[in-house]
């Protein structure tokens, strides 16, 4: 019998790596803001080319920012809003 391995993850391999990254951070004693922050990165990257993310990036962009810096600014804002919302509703 011959076993052949195939790339069953396809285009989702990066998403799986990011999910494992988030899980490892959570298991390493990170607080709730870190988990939310990393999860926001996952969604921003997954939907990077969407109209919604592009509009949001423009809101948090400053002249001369790299894409990485723009992403970080947006993710920071998302994290802050999600944490604020959590504490207002608990």
N, C-alpha and C positions, 0 to 999 in steps of 0.2 A: 504494500500500500504506500502511496506517495502523498505526502501532505504539502500543500502549497499555501504559503501565507500571502495574503493580498492586502493592499492598503484599503481596508474597509472604512477608515475614517474619512477618506477623501478630503474635501475642502474643510471639513470640520476638525481637522487635526489641531489647528491653532486654538480653536474654542476649547477643545479637550485640555490642551496644555494650560490655558488660562484658568479653566475650572479647577484643575489640579493645583495650580498656583494659589488660588483663592482658598481652597481647602487647607493647603499646607500652612498658609498664614493664620487661618483660624485655629489650627491645632497647635500653633506655636505661641499661644498666649496673647494674640492680638485682641484689641478691644473692639467694640461694636463699630466704631467709626472706621477702623481699618478695613473691616470686612465689607462694609457698605461702600467704601472708597474703591476697593478692588473690584467689587461687583459692578460699580458704575463704569469702571474702565472696560469691563467685558462688554457691556451694552453699547457704550460709545464706539468701541472698535467694531463690534458686529454691525452696527447701523451707520458707520462712518459716512457712507455715500448718500444716506437718506437726506431728504430736504429738511426734516426736523433737526437732525444733528448739525447739518451745515449752518442752519439759521442760529442755533444755539451757540455754535463755535464763534460765529461772528459777534454775538453779544458779549462774549468773554475774551475776545481777541484784542490785543494791543499791537500797534505798529512794530514790526520787526520780530514778532513771536514766531517760533518754529511750530510745526504741527504738534510736536510733543508738548511744548509749552501751552499751546492752545487746548490740547486735550486735558492736560493737568488742571488748567484753570476751570474748564467746564466740569470736570470730575469733582474738583474741590467744591464748586457751587452746588452740584447735585448732592454731594455728601452732606454738606451743611444743611441744605433744605430738607433732606430726608431725616436727618437727626433732629432738627428743629420740629418737624412735623410729628415725629415719634413722641417727643416729650410733651408737645402740646396736646396730644390725644391720649395720654396715659394717665 
